[in-house]
Each structure stands twice: as C-alpha cells, then as structure tokens.
Amino acid sequence: MYVGQVCKAKWLSKNRQVACKVIRVTPQRCHLEESFRKELAAYAELSGAFILKTFGYGDRMLDNGVKECYLITEFMHRGSLTDVIHNRDEKISLRRKLSMACHIASGMRKLHAHTMIHRDIRPDNILVSNNFTAKIGDMGIARIFNPEERHTLIGCLPFMPPEFHRGDGQYDQSLDVFTYGLTLNELFTEKIHRFNQSTKHVQLIEQSSIFIDLILQCIRDESTRRPTAVELEDILHKNRQAADRYIKEKCLNYTNQAITTKDSIFIRFYNECNQQKKAELKAIFSPPSRSHVNLDLIRQHFEDMMKQFSSVHGKDADRNKDRPEVVKFKKFLHNPSSLPVVEPIKKDRRPSTSSSKFHRVEEHHQQFLRVVKHQRSRTPIPICPHFNDPLHDRDFFHRPDRFRAFRDNDDIEQRMRRLRLEAGIDQPSPHFCQIMRKFK
C-alpha cells in the first residue's frame, strides 16, 4: 500500500474538473512505482460504471532524484463515502443509501468477474459523485486472484476477516464480501464497528434496522458460507426495484417528506416485504394437508367389486367371503375406529440339518422338465446333465455334429471324443488315463 496526495485540477482542453493523484517515488521507496503501475493497469481494465474512471497518467523526474507519478481520474464532488455518512449538515435517506449499496455491489461484482480482489473495500475508498453515485476507488492494492498462490497481507486490519489474520495468505474474493458487509452496516447505521485487537474479531456496535440478515451473512467467519458478489447485487437490486414500486403506488408525496418520515416509510416497506417473503416460504415448505378418507365410498367400491367378482367367479367368491382377510376388512369398514391388525409373517425357525434333501418331481415329469424343487424354494433349479444318460446322449449327439472330425471316416477320433464325454467331468484324471490305455 502506498500513500499519495490527491489534488483537484482542471482539464483545460476538456474544460472539466478532474482529480490528480500524485505519488512521489524516492530512491529508498522504489516499490511505490510498481504499485502505481499496478493501480494504473487495474483502472485501465475496470474503469467504467461504479469503478472510478481514469483519463490519463504521466511522470517526471525532479532535480533531487525523486520521481513524480500522476494519475488523472474523474472528480467525485462529495468525496469519500465516509464524508457522506458522517456529514451532519446533509443527511441522506435509507432509500438513497440502498441505491449506493447497489452501486458498490455492482462494482465489486465487475471486479470479481475479472478475477481480481480489491482487498480494501471500505467507506474511505468508496467515492461519491454529485448525484450520489458511489464508485470503488483506490485500486492501489487490488490484484489478480490466483487460488494456487499466497497473497500479500495488505489491507486495513479492522476491516479484515479472520482468514486474513491467520497470516498464511490463504484467502479469496470472499474477503471483499466481508469488508463490504461492514461497509453496509456503517452506511445504514452511521456507526463504525469495533475491532478486538487480541481476538482479531469484529463486533457491530449497532445493528442495522434493514438488511441485517444479509450483513451478518457477509461477515461470517467461514468464508465459504458468505454470499458472492453476484448474489449480493441481485438481492439488493430486487429490493430497490420493489421499494420504488411501493413508494410510487402508496406514497405519492414521498419526495416532499422529511428524512425521518422517508426512513419510516422505507422501514415499513422493508418489514412488509420480509413478512411476505416469510409467508411465501412457509407456504412452499408447509406439509401438504391430509385428504379426508370417505369410508362410505370405500365400502361402496368394495361391495361393487365383490358383486362383479361374484358374477364372474361365483363359487370362488363365496369361498373368499369367509377368508380371514376379507372378514377383517369388513369389520374395519363397519367399525373404522378399530384399526386392522396385521399379523407378522411366520418364519420357518427350524434349524437346517445336513440330512435335508431335495424333493424331486415325478420320474415322468423329470424326463421332460429336467428340474428339481427344494422344499423351501419356489424357483425350479435345473439339474446338472449326466453324460451317461441315454436321453441326454440322444438329444446331444443327434444334433448337427460339431465334434465330428474333419475327416469323415476317422472312427477312432470320434470314439476318443465320445469316451472323453462319457468319462464325466468329475472323474479323476488317473481313471480317465486308465480307460484311454485300455482303448489303445
């Protein structure tokens, strides 16, 4: 951070008032020139709406080896935001303060969109024009944000968030959001916060009557829980538009009122708007109402269903009327106060024994279905085929013979392949070799 002197000047060719910032660079403080170049680059990229405009720059060498650097910017007639807030001769309304807060949020959003951090957004560095347009100035310590590198510890300590005081340089653009929240509270309450030097924490002496929830979100200790500049701009702009509509519809003589009356009107609007938002959120997240159960209609549907069922399946319907489930349901319909009791499913608790066997289906069924059934299973399990089964041999070897040798009259090769199949996959290898030796 470097110290410069700001002078009021006149641009003769344009016949307009400008501000001239003069930096004196001595041989012992050569780093000031580098800071001046950084500020010039930042203004050249960002100057415009809600960022201080830059018209030109220059430098010259003096006789004693001192170099003077000049930065020509637009002239802001009302000075800094601190001068406007604490000006006892001219008070401003909450509505105008909200407009200025929107200007600062838009400038911060533009600065963050260019991946930059200002690192010193506070009332002293916010400049106000003659028509109460607030612009961010003093870009001397603004820099490009790179999340992979550490940043220099430059800034006004009473405005800095907790992550800045850790001293490791690990902070991001949420630092500007923290300082902006403190600026908002000072703008609306006209009282600066208190900074605890030992704990490095800030304390609001007086909480604002409007947007206090938003301010407290901005000054949270956890940087990830703070809103972004885009969210702040959106919230404040929507509230300003709603306030303009409210005043236009309900307060036609608003401009002729005193400051205290204007502030009371704005506070009334803010409270009504908050109550409406809370009612909308409650309506959105309220649990759905339970629909009324018409038991007479259910009973009628049940009787119609049973009549249709009886007409189609007479005997089955008569049999089903005596089933326990149907009897219990009828009792429930006639006596709704008594809820039906659902009996638990009876599980088979018998211990499994090694002597449990599979129950096979009849022999003549087995020949066609080729399945077995377990006594506790409903799904048929296929039987592993036996290669010595005549039925299997008939089905298997009467297909197009893909095991036939390439030579049509090679009976020995065909018999060897048949022996391999008849030997079975579970036969031990020595037994199979013995069979092959006998064949040879």
VEXPA-737158 format. One record per residue (C-alpha): x, y, z. Coordinates in steps of 0.25 Angstrom, whole numbers, m for minus. Layout:
# VEXPA-737158
PT      c1      c2      c3
PT       X       Y       Z
...
***
This chain:
# VEXPA-737158
PT      c1      c2      c3
PT       0       0       0
PT       5      13      m4
PT       2      28       1
PT      m2      38     m10
PT      m7      52     m10
PT     m20      55     m17
PT     m22      69     m23
PT     m33      76     m30
PT     m29      80     m44
PT     m35      85     m57
PT     m34      78     m71
PT     m33      91     m79
PT     m35      84     m93
PT     m48      78     m88
PT     m52      89     m78
PT     m55      79     m67
PT     m51      77     m53
PT     m42      64     m50
PT     m35      58     m39
PT     m20      57     m39
PT     m13      47     m31
PT       2      50     m29
PT      12      39     m24
PT      26      43     m20
PT      36      31     m22
PT      49      33     m15
PT      61      24     m17
PT      58      17      m3
PT      44      14      m7
PT      45       9     m22
PT      34      m1     m19
PT      24      11     m20
PT      26      12     m35
PT      22      m3     m37
PT       9      m1     m28
PT       6      11     m37
PT       7       3     m49
PT      m2      m8     m43
PT     m13       2     m40
PT     m12       8     m54
PT     m13      m6     m60
PT     m25      m9     m51
PT     m32       5     m55
PT     m29       3     m70
PT     m37     m11     m69
PT     m48      m8     m60
PT     m51       7     m61
PT     m66      10     m64
PT     m79       9     m57
PT     m77       8     m42
PT     m62       7     m43
PT     m54      21     m43
PT     m51      25     m57
PT     m37      28     m62
PT     m34      39     m72
PT     m18      38     m73
PT      m5      37     m65
PT       9      43     m66
PT      22      44     m59
PT      34      53     m58
PT      48      54     m51
PT      51      64     m41
PT      65      70     m38
PT      67      63     m25
PT      65      49     m31
PT      51      48     m27
PT      41      43     m38
PT      27      48     m38
PT      16      39     m44
PT       2      45     m47
PT     m11      38     m49
PT     m23      46     m55
PT     m37      41     m51
PT     m51      47     m50
PT     m54      56     m39
PT     m64      52     m29
PT     m70      64     m23
PT     m76      58     m10
PT     m62      52      m6
PT     m62      38       0
PT     m74      30       6
PT     m68      33      20
PT     m70      48      17
PT     m84      46      12
PT     m88      37      24
PT     m83      46      35
PT     m87      59      29
PT     m96      65      39
PT    m101      76      30
PT    m107      68      19
PT    m114      55      23
PT    m118      44      13
PT    m130      35      13
PT    m129      19      14
PT    m135      19       0
PT    m123      26      m5
PT    m113      18       3
PT    m119       6      m3
PT    m116      11     m17
PT    m102      14     m13
PT    m100       0      m7
PT    m105      m6     m20
PT     m94       3     m28
PT     m83      m3     m19
PT     m88     m17     m20
PT     m89     m16     m36
PT     m74     m10     m36
PT     m70     m22     m27
PT     m77     m32     m36
PT     m70     m26     m48
PT     m56     m26     m41
PT     m58     m41     m37
PT     m63     m44     m51
PT     m49     m40     m56
PT     m43     m50     m45
PT     m38     m38     m36
PT     m38     m35     m22
PT     m39     m21     m17
PT     m35     m25      m2
PT     m39     m11       3
PT     m54      m8       1
PT     m57       1      12
PT     m64      15      13
PT     m51      22      11
PT     m49      16      m2
PT     m63      18      m8
PT     m64      31     m15
PT     m78      38     m17
PT     m81      47     m28
PT     m90      60     m28
PT    m103      51     m31
PT     m99      41     m20
PT     m93      31     m30
PT     m84      22     m22
PT     m71      17     m29
PT     m60       8     m24
PT     m46      15     m24
PT     m32      13     m19
PT     m29       1     m27
PT     m14       2     m22
PT     m14     m11     m15
PT     m24     m19     m24
PT     m18     m31     m31
PT     m21     m43     m39
PT     m27     m54     m31
PT     m19     m67     m33
PT     m24     m78     m23
PT     m11     m86     m25
PT      m2     m75     m19
PT      m2     m68      m6
PT      m5     m53      m5
PT       2     m42       2
PT      m4     m37      15
PT      m8     m23      11
PT     m21     m16      16
PT     m28      m9      27
PT     m27     m18      39
PT     m40     m14      46
PT     m48     m18      33
PT     m41     m31      30
PT     m47     m45      32
PT     m42     m56      41
PT     m35     m63      30
PT     m26     m51      27
PT     m21     m50      41
PT     m16     m65      41
PT      m4     m59      33
PT      m3     m70      23
PT      m8     m62      11
PT     m19     m73       8
PT     m31     m64       5
PT     m40     m62      m7
PT     m50     m52     m13
PT     m59     m54      m1
PT     m50     m45       7
PT     m56     m33      m1
PT     m70     m38       3
PT     m66     m38      18
PT     m61     m23      16
PT     m74     m20       8
PT     m83     m25      19
PT     m76     m16      30
PT     m77      m4      20
PT     m92      m7      18
PT     m94      m7      33
PT     m87       6      35
PT     m95      12      23
PT    m108       9      29
PT    m105      11      44
PT     m95      23      42
PT     m86      16      53
PT     m73       9      51
PT     m71      m5      56
PT     m62      m9      68
PT     m49     m17      65
PT     m44     m26      76
PT     m28     m26      75
PT     m26     m38      83
PT     m36     m48      77
PT     m36     m41      63
PT     m51     m41      62
PT     m61     m30      59
PT     m73     m26      67
PT     m85     m18      62
PT     m87      m6      72
PT    m101      m4      66
PT    m108     m14      56
PT    m115      m8      44
PT    m131      m7      44
PT    m131     m13      30
PT    m123     m24      23
PT    m117     m28      36
PT    m118     m43      32
PT    m110     m40      19
PT    m100     m33      27
PT     m98     m44      37
PT     m97     m54      25
PT     m86     m45      19
PT     m77     m45      32
PT     m78     m59      35
PT     m65     m66      40
PT     m66     m77      30
PT     m62     m71      16
PT     m70     m82       9
PT     m83     m78      15
PT     m83     m64      11
PT     m91     m59      m1
PT     m84     m56     m14
PT     m84     m42     m21
PT     m94     m47     m31
PT    m104     m51     m21
PT    m102     m38     m13
PT    m104     m30     m26
PT    m117     m38     m29
PT    m123     m37     m15
PT    m120     m22     m13
PT    m125     m18     m27
PT    m138     m26     m26
PT    m141     m19     m12
PT    m138      m6     m19
PT    m148      m8     m30
PT    m158     m13     m20
PT    m156      m1     m12
PT    m158       8     m24
PT    m171       1     m27
PT    m176       2     m13
PT    m173      17     m12
PT    m179      20     m25
PT    m192      13     m22
PT    m194      16      m7
PT    m186      29      m5
PT    m189      39     m15
PT    m183      51      m8
PT    m170      44      m3
PT    m161      54      m9
PT    m167      65       0
PT    m165      58      13
PT    m154      60      23
PT    m143      50      25
PT    m149      43      37
PT    m162      41      30
PT    m155      35      18
PT    m148      26      26
PT    m160      21      34
PT    m167      19      20
PT    m155      10      16
PT    m155       2      28
PT    m170       0      27
PT    m167      m5      13
PT    m156     m14      17
PT    m164     m21      29
PT    m176     m23      20
PT    m167     m29       9
PT    m160     m38      19
PT    m173     m43      25
PT    m178     m46      11
PT    m165     m54       7
PT    m166     m62      20
PT    m181     m65      17
PT    m177     m70       3
PT    m166     m79       8
PT    m176     m84      19
PT    m186     m87       8
PT    m175     m94      m1
PT    m169    m103      10
PT    m182    m105      19
PT    m186    m120      19
PT    m198    m124      10
PT    m211    m125      17
PT    m217    m139      19
PT    m228    m143      10
PT    m241    m147      16
PT    m244    m162      15
PT    m258    m165      11
PT    m261    m179      17
PT    m275    m179      11
PT    m269    m178      m3
PT    m259    m189       0
PT    m270    m198       5
PT    m278    m196      m7
PT    m266    m199     m16
PT    m263    m211      m8
PT    m277    m216     m10
PT    m277    m213     m24
PT    m264    m221     m26
PT    m270    m233     m19
PT    m282    m233     m27
PT    m274    m233     m40
PT    m265    m243     m35
PT    m277    m252     m31
PT    m283    m251     m45
PT    m271    m256     m51
PT    m266    m266     m41
PT    m278    m270     m33
PT    m272    m281     m25
PT    m259    m275     m23
PT    m265    m262     m18
PT    m274    m270      m8
PT    m262    m277      m3
PT    m254    m264      m2
PT    m264    m257       7
PT    m260    m266      18
PT    m246    m263      17
PT    m240    m256      30
PT    m234    m244      21
PT    m248    m241      16
PT    m255    m243      29
PT    m245    m233      36
PT    m247    m223      25
PT    m262    m223      26
PT    m261    m222      41
PT    m252    m210      39
PT    m262    m203      29
PT    m273    m205      39
PT    m264    m200      51
PT    m254    m190      46
PT    m249    m187      60
PT    m242    m201      61
PT    m230    m202      52
PT    m227    m215      46
PT    m216    m223      52
PT    m206    m228      42
PT    m201    m241      47
PT    m186    m243      45
PT    m181    m253      35
PT    m178    m266      41
PT    m164    m270      38
PT    m158    m284      38
PT    m149    m285      50
PT    m146    m300      49
PT    m131    m302      49
PT    m125    m307      36
PT    m119    m321      36
PT    m109    m328      28
PT    m119    m339      25
PT    m129    m329      18
PT    m131    m334       3
PT    m137    m328      m9
PT    m150    m333     m13
PT    m150    m337     m27
PT    m163    m337     m36
PT    m168    m350     m42
PT    m160    m358     m51
PT    m168    m356     m64
PT    m168    m341     m61
PT    m153    m341     m58
PT    m151    m346     m72
PT    m157    m335     m79
PT    m155    m323     m69
PT    m141    m326     m65
PT    m143    m319     m52
PT    m143    m321     m37
PT    m151    m314     m26
PT    m145    m310     m12
PT    m155    m311      m1
PT    m154    m296       3
PT    m152    m291     m11
PT    m162    m287     m21
PT    m152    m285     m33
PT    m149    m298     m40
PT    m134    m301     m41
PT    m128    m308     m53
PT    m122    m322     m52
PT    m107    m323     m56
PT    m108    m332     m68
PT    m102    m346     m67
PT     m93    m350     m79
PT     m97    m365     m77
PT    m112    m362     m78
PT    m117    m369     m91
PT    m127    m358     m92
PT    m116    m348     m92
PT    m108    m355    m102
PT    m119    m356    m111
PT    m122    m341    m110
PT    m108    m337    m110
PT    m102    m346    m121
PT    m113    m345    m131
PT    m111    m330    m133
PT    m102    m325    m145
PT     m89    m332    m140
PT     m79    m321    m137
PT     m70    m331    m131
PT     m68    m339    m143
PT     m54    m340    m148
PT     m50    m332    m161
PT     m48    m346    m168
PT     m61    m353    m170
PT     m56    m368    m168
PT     m48    m365    m155
PT     m56    m374    m146
PT     m44    m375    m136
PT     m44    m360    m133
PT     m59    m360    m132
PT     m59    m371    m121
PT     m48    m364    m113
PT     m56    m351    m112
PT     m68    m359    m108
PT     m60    m366     m97
PT     m56    m353     m92
PT     m70    m349     m91
PT     m74    m362     m84
PT     m63    m361     m74
PT     m70    m349     m68
PT     m64    m336     m62
PT     m63    m341     m48
PT     m55    m354     m52
PT     m41    m354     m46
PT     m30    m352     m56
PT     m23    m366     m53
PT     m36    m373     m56
PT     m38    m366     m69
PT     m24    m369     m73
PT     m26    m384     m70
PT     m38    m384     m79
PT     m30    m378     m90
PT     m19    m388     m89
PT     m29    m400     m90
PT     m35    m394    m102
PT     m21    m393    m108
***
